[in-house]
Amino acid sequence: MLHVVLLILKIIGIIIAVLLGLVILTVAAVLFVPIRYVVKAQYKDGIPVIQAKVTWLFHLLRIKCLFNLEEGLNVRVKIFFFNLKSSKKDSKEEEHIEKKDTKKRRKKKEHSVFDEEEHQFDDEDIIFDKPEESIDIAAMEDMDVHNNQIMDSDIEASGIEINQEDMEDEEHLFETGVFEEDVKEHEKIKPNIFLIIKNKIMDIIQKIIALIQQLKMTKENLKQKTEAFSNMINDPKNREMVSFLWVQVKKLLKILKPKKVEAYIHFGLKDAQTTGKAAMYAASLYGFIGKNITIYPDFEQEIIEGTIYIKGSIQLFPIGIIALKVYRNKQVRKYINKIKN
């Protein structure tokens, strides 16, 4: 019995040791195995094309990106031989679904049109299926003519009466002086226009005064901020913190710097003089950008085109060490707490 228990404990210990080993291996792979990347870009005839590839752990994880104006951004992610994500397929599926929806809508519209036509034909059939009635057409025409004559005579009489009443009302209005009151009210409107203009001018003046006060407040705030910034810089502790952060930033840039950069730039501006100045400034930067970058100025035509190739790798372990050093610095932590409070 004891032998069986020891065997079970041994198996459990082996399983735990294997799991711990896998965890340690994954953490070590994430920290020490570099993430490699390659970027290729081309700009010609106003059309940009960008290709990017990211690999990790001996190409077990692969990410490919392609961007152009026609297809947009396409991303493909692979682990071993399995596709995890492909935006190109998703776009095709969406197009297929949209085509299906359009076909269904067309079918529905066609069915609705045919149903309405059938309904109209049914109504007409119902009308024509009614029994015919004997109608005296001549008598109906005489009745219509008689009614039209009566209506015309009534309209003429009413029109005359209305015109006479309108003339009488206008004479009464002139006699009572109602139009004179309207003229006086119209004359009263003129000074109101001057009051409106005056109020608008006063509003504009008040807005200008408020703007000037706001500018004064911003000027005072800027003075306070600059004084606080100068005091912070002049403080010896803050100087130590700034120098420490600058050293860490330089280390980080050294880690992130690509191993290989190749570029070819062919440019020509509107004026030959401006093209020459741009070429002069670019030549002064050759010490920083490297020898593998060629810049070809064109003094005859206005053109911008070129290609670029970038290759490098990023290791997370040194980046983690830099982040840990920054986090453990007391001055940095005090400054972060001041900002939070």
C-alpha positions as a printed Julia matrix, in Angstrom:
341×3 Matrix{Float64}:
   0.0     0.0     0.0
   2.81    2.4     0.88
   4.54    1.54   -2.38
   1.43    2.58   -4.34
   1.19    5.91   -2.47
   4.86    6.64   -3.13
   4.38    5.8    -6.81
   1.41    8.2    -7.04
   3.4    10.96   -5.33
   6.29   10.3    -7.68
   4.02   10.67  -10.72
   2.5    13.87   -9.32
   5.98   15.28   -8.68
   7.05   14.45  -12.22
   3.95   16.19  -13.63
   4.58   19.29  -11.46
   8.25   19.35  -12.48
   7.3    19.09  -16.17
   4.76   21.93  -15.82
   7.29   24.13  -14.01
   9.84   23.37  -16.7
   7.39   24.36  -19.42
   6.57   27.6   -17.6
  10.28   28.42  -17.19
  10.94   27.61  -20.85
   8.09   29.83  -22.06
   9.19   32.73  -19.83
  12.8    32.31  -20.98
  11.69   32.15  -24.62
   9.62   35.32  -24.24
  12.44   37.19  -22.52
  15.51   35.95  -24.38
  14.36   34.89  -27.86
  14.32   38.04  -30.01
  11.36   39.18  -32.07
  12.61   39.69  -35.63
  10.99   42.08  -38.09
  11.43   43.07  -41.74
   9.75   46.1   -43.33
   9.72   46.93  -47.05
   8.07   50.07  -48.39
   7.8    51.61  -51.84
   6.34   54.9   -53.04
   6.01   55.38  -56.78
   3.56   57.39  -58.92
   1.73   58.48  -55.77
   0.94   54.86  -54.77
   2.36   53.56  -51.45
   2.94   49.83  -50.88
   4.1    48.54  -47.46
   5.05   44.97  -46.53
   5.94   43.87  -42.99
   6.87   40.48  -41.52
   7.32   39.61  -37.83
   8.67   36.22  -36.69
   9.35   34.73  -33.28
  10.79   31.48  -31.93
  12.33   30.05  -35.1
   9.39   31.11  -37.31
   6.86   29.19  -35.19
   4.88   32.44  -34.93
   4.57   34.46  -38.14
   2.71   37.7   -38.76
   2.52   39.15  -42.27
   1.04   42.53  -43.15
   0.42   44.08  -46.55
  -0.97   47.54  -47.23
  -1.91   49.09  -50.55
  -4.61   51.49  -51.72
  -6.59   48.88  -53.69
  -6.97   46.13  -51.05
  -6.27   48.12  -47.89
  -4.59   46.43  -44.92
  -4.29   42.62  -44.98
  -3.0    40.8   -41.89
  -2.19   37.08  -41.63
  -1.17   35.35  -38.39
   0.19   31.78  -38.34
   1.31   29.47  -35.53
   3.09   26.39  -36.89
   0.89   25.64  -39.91
  -2.42   26.96  -38.55
  -3.99   30.25  -39.61
  -5.27   32.23  -36.65
  -6.35   35.41  -38.45
  -6.63   36.53  -42.03
  -8.32   39.85  -42.75
  -8.28   39.11  -46.5
 -10.57   36.13  -46.07
 -12.85   38.11  -43.82
 -13.2    40.81  -46.48
 -14.02   38.18  -49.11
 -16.65   36.64  -46.85
 -18.19   40.07  -46.23
 -18.34   40.71  -49.98
 -20.0    37.31  -50.48
 -22.58   38.08  -47.77
 -23.27   41.52  -49.3
 -23.82   39.92  -52.72
 -26.3    37.46  -51.19
 -28.17   40.3   -49.45
 -28.42   42.3   -52.68
 -29.76   39.27  -54.53
 -32.4    38.7   -51.84
 -33.46   42.35  -51.96
 -33.8    42.23  -55.74
 -35.96   39.1   -55.5
 -38.18   40.73  -52.87
 -38.64   43.84  -55.03
 -39.53   41.72  -58.07
 -42.08   39.72  -56.05
 -43.66   42.88  -54.65
 -43.99   44.44  -58.14
 -45.62   41.31  -59.58
 -47.99   41.06  -56.6
 -49.15   44.69  -57.1
 -49.75   44.1   -60.82
 -51.8    40.98  -60.07
 -53.82   42.91  -57.48
 -54.54   45.67  -60.0
 -55.69   43.15  -62.58
 -57.96   41.54  -60.0
 -59.59   44.9   -59.21
 -60.18   45.56  -62.87
 -61.75   42.16  -63.26
 -64.07   42.91  -60.36
 -65.11   46.19  -62.01
 -65.8    44.6   -65.35
 -67.66   41.7   -63.81
 -70.41   44.04  -62.52
 -73.75   43.84  -64.32
 -74.38   46.48  -66.92
 -77.04   49.07  -66.11
 -79.13   50.95  -68.62
 -78.15   54.65  -68.48
 -79.68   57.47  -70.48
 -76.52   59.23  -71.72
 -78.33   62.2   -73.32
 -80.2    62.99  -70.13
 -76.97   62.9   -68.12
 -75.27   65.35  -70.53
 -78.21   67.82  -70.27
 -78.04   67.69  -66.48
 -74.3    68.44  -66.5
 -74.7    71.47  -68.8
 -77.51   72.89  -66.64
 -75.49   72.51  -63.45
 -72.42   74.18  -65.0
 -74.51   77.21  -66.06
 -75.88   77.61  -62.54
 -72.39   77.39  -60.99
 -70.98   80.04  -63.37
 -73.78   82.48  -62.64
 -73.31   82.04  -58.88
 -69.54   82.62  -59.12
 -69.99   85.82  -61.17
 -72.54   87.21  -58.75
 -70.43   86.37  -55.72
 -67.34   87.86  -57.36
 -69.06   91.18  -57.99
 -70.4    91.3   -54.48
 -66.95   90.5   -53.01
 -65.26   93.21  -55.08
 -67.85   95.78  -54.02
 -67.46   94.82  -50.37
 -63.65   95.06  -50.65
 -63.9    98.56  -52.17
 -66.24   99.69  -49.39
 -63.86   98.27  -46.72
 -60.88  100.1   -48.24
 -62.79  103.43  -48.34
 -63.78  102.9   -44.7
 -60.17  102.24  -43.73
 -58.97  105.43  -45.47
 -61.67  107.43  -43.71
 -60.9   106.05  -40.23
 -57.14  106.55  -40.65
 -56.02  102.94  -40.14
 -53.41  103.23  -42.89
 -52.02  106.31  -41.2
 -51.46  104.27  -38.03
 -49.62  101.6   -40.07
 -47.35  104.31  -41.51
 -46.6   105.59  -38.02
 -45.77  102.04  -36.82
 -43.45  101.62  -39.82
 -41.71  104.86  -38.88
 -41.31  103.56  -35.31
 -39.43  100.48  -36.62
 -36.51  102.61  -37.92
 -35.14  103.6   -34.49
 -35.49   99.96  -33.39
 -33.0    98.99  -36.14
 -30.48  101.46  -34.68
 -30.99   99.91  -31.25
 -30.32   96.43  -32.64
 -27.08   97.61  -34.29
 -26.04   99.31  -31.05
 -26.67   96.12  -29.04
 -24.64   94.07  -31.5
 -21.7    96.47  -31.27
 -21.84   96.3   -27.45
 -21.86   92.49  -27.6
 -18.77   92.51  -29.84
 -16.97   94.89  -27.45
 -17.82   92.66  -24.47
 -16.5    89.6   -26.31
 -13.23   91.4   -27.13
 -12.84   92.4   -23.46
 -13.47   88.8   -22.35
 -10.9    87.54  -24.87
  -8.29   89.99  -23.58
  -8.94   88.86  -20.0
  -8.64   85.22  -21.06
  -5.3    85.96  -22.76
  -4.05   87.62  -19.59
  -5.04   84.56  -17.57
  -3.26   82.23  -19.98
  -0.15   84.43  -19.84
  -0.14   84.23  -16.04
  -0.63   80.45  -16.17
   2.27   80.1   -18.6
   4.47   82.18  -16.29
   3.59   79.96  -13.35
   4.29   76.8   -15.35
   7.63   78.09  -16.65
   8.67   79.1   -13.12
   7.7    75.67  -11.79
   9.58   73.98  -14.65
  12.7    76.11  -14.04
  12.58   75.34  -10.31
  12.24   71.65  -11.11
  15.26   71.76  -13.44
  17.4    73.78  -11.03
  16.71   71.34   -8.23
  19.78   69.01   -7.94
  17.63   65.96   -7.2
  15.57   66.54  -10.3
  18.75   66.98  -12.33
  19.91   63.58  -11.18
  16.55   62.11  -12.15
  16.65   63.7   -15.62
  20.2    62.48  -16.24
  19.23   58.97  -15.08
  16.2    58.92  -17.42
  18.27   60.21  -20.34
  20.77   57.35  -19.89
  17.96   54.81  -19.84
  16.34   56.33  -22.94
  19.64   56.08  -24.84
  19.93   52.41  -23.84
  16.37   51.78  -25.02
  17.0    53.46  -28.37
  20.13   51.35  -28.81
  18.07   48.18  -28.24
  15.3    49.28  -30.62
  17.68   50.48  -33.33
  17.35   48.35  -36.5
  20.38   46.34  -37.58
  20.05   47.12  -41.26
  18.53   50.11  -43.07
  18.66   50.61  -46.82
  16.87   53.4   -48.63
  16.76   55.08  -52.01
  15.05   58.46  -52.35
  14.57   60.23  -55.68
  13.05   63.68  -55.28
  12.6    66.87  -57.23
  10.8    69.97  -55.95
   9.12   72.83  -57.8
  12.2    75.02  -57.87
  15.79   73.97  -58.52
  17.0    76.22  -55.69
  14.77   74.56  -53.07
  15.8    71.13  -54.4
  19.47   72.08  -53.94
  18.85   73.29  -50.38
  17.01   70.07  -49.49
  19.85   67.98  -50.95
  22.38   69.99  -48.92
  20.48   69.42  -45.67
  20.12   65.71  -46.46
  23.87   65.4   -47.15
  24.64   66.88  -43.75
  22.65   64.04  -42.14
  24.62   61.22  -43.77
  26.66   60.76  -40.59
  23.49   59.98  -38.64
  21.4    58.07  -41.19
  24.2    55.82  -42.52
  25.95   55.02  -45.78
  23.27   52.66  -47.11
  20.84   55.55  -47.74
  21.19   57.17  -51.15
  19.45   60.45  -51.94
  19.21   61.44  -55.61
  18.0    65.01  -56.27
  16.36   65.78  -59.61
  16.63   69.4   -60.78
  14.61   68.93  -64.0
  11.24   67.54  -62.88
   8.98   67.52  -59.83
   8.96   63.96  -58.52
   8.95   62.04  -55.23
   9.59   58.28  -55.19
  11.71   55.82  -53.28
  12.12   52.51  -51.51
  13.14   51.56  -47.98
  14.22   48.28  -46.37
  14.44   47.88  -42.57
  15.54   44.76  -40.71
  16.04   44.28  -36.99
  15.17   42.41  -33.81
  13.88   43.28  -30.34
  14.73   41.4   -27.16
  12.39   41.86  -24.21
  14.83   40.98  -21.41
  16.95   44.2   -21.56
  13.76   46.27  -22.01
  12.37   44.67  -18.85
  15.58   45.48  -16.96
  15.35   49.15  -18.01
  11.69   49.33  -16.94
  12.55   47.74  -13.57
  15.37   50.24  -12.96
  13.08   53.18  -13.75
  10.34   51.79  -11.49
  12.73   51.24   -8.56
  14.18   54.76   -8.73
  12.92   56.69   -5.68
  12.97   60.12   -7.32
  10.93   58.89  -10.28
   8.37   57.31   -7.97
   8.08   60.52   -5.91
   7.56   62.56   -9.06
   4.87   60.13  -10.31
   3.08   60.34   -6.96
   3.15   64.17   -7.12
   1.57   64.09  -10.56
  -1.14   61.68   -9.36
  -1.96   63.77   -6.31
